[in-house]
Amino acid sequence: MSQAHDTSVLDRFLDPVGRCLTPEVARRLVELRADPAAQARLDELADKCTEGTLTPEEKDQYETYVKAIDFISVLQAKARTLVHPS
């Protein structure tokens, strides 16, 4: 399954969650960012992935980060529609 398809399924799956957001929760989700240590580790793993030097354990960790980021990104997109309606 492609990542685009996974994101599309995730988007549909999270529609009910998006409808439960209050304006305050939506604003907080939109502003959500990784803490510096997590971001530094993600950057390190991304660099190693680009270089093709990830260990199997690092590959698993990186894939977990990417999946979490996809999940959070979909939630943030839903929150943005509440915070900044078109």
N, C-alpha and C positions, 0 to 999 in steps of 0.2 A: 504494500500500500504506500502511496506517495505521501510526502509530508504535507502537501497542499490538501490532499484528501483527508488526512488525519485532522488537520486544522479545521476543515469544513465540518467534519463530524463533531469535533469538539465544540465548535461554534454553535451548532444546533443543540448539542447536549446541554450547553450552558445557558441557552435562552431563558429557561425558567429562573435561573440564578440571577441573571441580569434584571429580570422583572421584579426581583425582590429587593434590589438595592435602594437604599434611601439616598437622598442627595449628599449627605455627609459621608456615608460609606463610599459612594461613588467618587467623591473628591479625594478621599484618602487612597483609594485604589489607583486612581490616575497618578497620584504623586508617589506611589510605591516604587522604591529603588532598592537594589541589592546593597547590603552593607559593604564597606570597603574590602574586607577580607574575602568575602564571597566573590566579589567582582574581580579581585586580583587572581583568585584561584581559577575562575572562569576564563579570564584572559590568558593565563598560563596554559590551561588545557587547550584553548582555541589555537594558540600558537603552536603547541606540540601537535595538534591535529593537522594543521596546515603543513607542518614539516613531516608528517607521517611517523612521528616518534612516540605516540601514545602507547603505554603498556596496556594490557587487557583490563586491568583494574581502572586505569585512568580513562580508558574508552567508556567503560560502564558509568563512571562518575560523570564524564562529559555528556553522555547521552541522557543521564538523569537530569542534569542542569538544563539541557536543551528542551526536554519534555516539560520541565517545570516552567521554563520561560515561555514556551508556547501556551501553556495553560494560563499563566498570569497575563500574557499579552491579549488573549481572547477576553478575559475578564476586564482588562483595562479598556479594551475597545468598547465593550458594552457599557462600561461606566462612563466613558467619554460621551456617548450618546445621551446620557442623562444629564451630565454636567454642561455639555455644549450641544444642545439639540439643534438640528439643522432646520 
